[in-house]
Amino acid sequence: MKILFVCTGNTCRSPMAEGIFRHEMEERGFENIMCQSAGLSAVEGEHPCENAVLACREIGVDISEHITRRFTPDEIDIWDVYFTMSKTHAYILTQAGVPSERIYVPHYIEDPFGGDLDTYRRCRDKIQEELLDFQRFLGF
């Protein structure tokens, strides 16, 4: 299964979700799951926000090597499931041609961009909560 985590800039939420999900899958021994993240308006080649790295590091997840990338319609057929951070992201993906049945929309995950470390911790905790529901949805 191939999963793409999608947000706006690919510096906070989607790399945090990707890192946390990958870590959880590795701990549970799932080897046939590929995941990445992308932003709908990402500037290519940037690093994740420092507070995103720190918040993830606190739970044993290293996203420090992440490099931002922008989602392109050329990759629509690559991904089996798209995990978005908001209904707006889902709408933009459907407008780009992603079939709606391949889009998973959790409860809204607020963008922590520019916030302090506690803001990123709250975002990380919300992502972890939503990933539990996502795993149940996938049948894990």
C-alpha positions in Angstrom: 0.0 0.0 0.0 1.2 3.5 -0.9 0.1 6.5 1.2 0.7 10.2 0.6 0.3 12.6 3.5 -0.8 16.0 2.2 -0.8 19.5 3.6 0.0 23.0 2.4 3.7 23.6 2.7 5.1 20.2 3.6 7.1 21.7 6.4 4.9 20.8 9.4 1.9 18.6 9.4 2.5 16.2 6.5 6.1 15.4 7.4 5.1 14.9 11.0 2.3 12.5 9.9 4.6 10.7 7.5 7.3 10.3 10.1 5.0 9.2 12.9 3.1 6.8 10.6 6.3 5.3 9.2 7.7 4.8 12.7 4.5 3.1 13.9 4.4 0.8 10.9 8.1 -0.2 11.4 7.5 -0.9 15.1 4.5 -3.2 14.1 6.5 -5.0 11.5 4.6 -3.8 8.4 7.0 -3.9 5.5 4.8 -3.5 2.5 3.7 0.0 3.2 5.3 3.0 1.5 4.5 6.5 2.6 5.7 10.0 1.7 4.4 13.5 2.1 3.9 16.5 -0.1 2.5 20.0 0.0 0.0 21.5 -2.4 1.9 24.8 -2.3 5.3 23.6 -1.1 8.5 25.3 -2.0 10.8 22.4 -3.2 13.9 21.6 -1.2 13.2 23.2 2.2 13.7 21.5 5.6 10.9 20.9 8.1 10.2 23.5 10.7 12.5 23.2 13.7 9.6 22.8 16.1 8.2 20.0 14.0 11.5 18.2 14.2 11.7 18.8 18.0 8.1 17.7 18.7 8.7 14.5 16.8 12.0 13.8 18.3 10.4 13.9 21.8 8.4 10.7 20.8 11.4 9.0 19.1 10.6 10.0 15.5 13.3 11.7 13.4 12.0 13.9 10.6 15.2 16.0 10.4 16.2 14.7 7.0 12.9 15.5 5.4 13.1 17.7 2.3 9.9 19.5 1.1 8.3 18.7 -2.2 5.2 19.8 -4.1 2.4 17.4 -5.1 2.0 17.1 -8.8 -0.9 15.6 -10.8 1.7 13.4 -12.5 1.8 11.2 -9.4 -2.0 10.7 -9.0 -1.8 7.0 -10.0 1.1 6.2 -7.7 -0.7 6.6 -4.4 -3.4 4.3 -3.1 -4.6 6.6 -0.3 -4.2 10.3 0.3 -4.3 11.4 4.0 -5.1 15.1 4.0 -4.9 17.6 6.9 -8.2 19.4 5.9 -11.3 19.2 3.7 -9.8 22.0 1.6 -6.7 19.8 0.8 -9.1 17.0 -0.2 -11.1 19.4 -2.4 -7.9 20.6 -4.2 -6.8 17.0 -4.7 -10.2 16.0 -6.3 -10.0 19.1 -8.5 -6.5 17.8 -9.6 -8.1 14.5 -10.6 -7.6 12.3 -7.5 -10.6 10.0 -7.1 -12.5 11.0 -3.9 -12.7 7.4 -2.8 -8.9 7.4 -2.4 -8.8 10.4 -0.1 -9.0 10.1 3.6 -10.0 13.2 5.5 -9.4 13.1 9.2 -10.9 15.7 11.7 -9.2 19.0 10.9 -5.6 19.2 11.9 -4.7 22.8 12.6 -1.6 24.2 10.9 1.1 25.0 13.6 3.3 27.0 11.2 5.0 29.8 13.1 3.8 28.6 16.5 5.9 27.8 19.5 6.9 24.2 20.5 3.8 23.7 22.6 1.7 24.4 19.4 3.7 21.8 17.5 3.2 19.3 20.4 -0.5 19.8 20.2 -0.4 19.3 16.5 1.7 16.1 16.9 -0.7 14.7 19.5 -3.7 15.4 17.2 -1.9 13.7 14.3 -1.2 10.7 16.5 -4.8 10.6 17.5 -6.0 10.8 13.8 -3.5 8.2 12.7 -5.0 5.7 15.1 -8.4 6.2 13.4 -6.7 6.0 10.0 -5.1 2.7 10.9 -8.5 1.3 12.0 -9.9 2.6 8.7 -7.1 0.7 6.8 -7.8 -2.4 8.8 -4.5 -2.4 10.7 
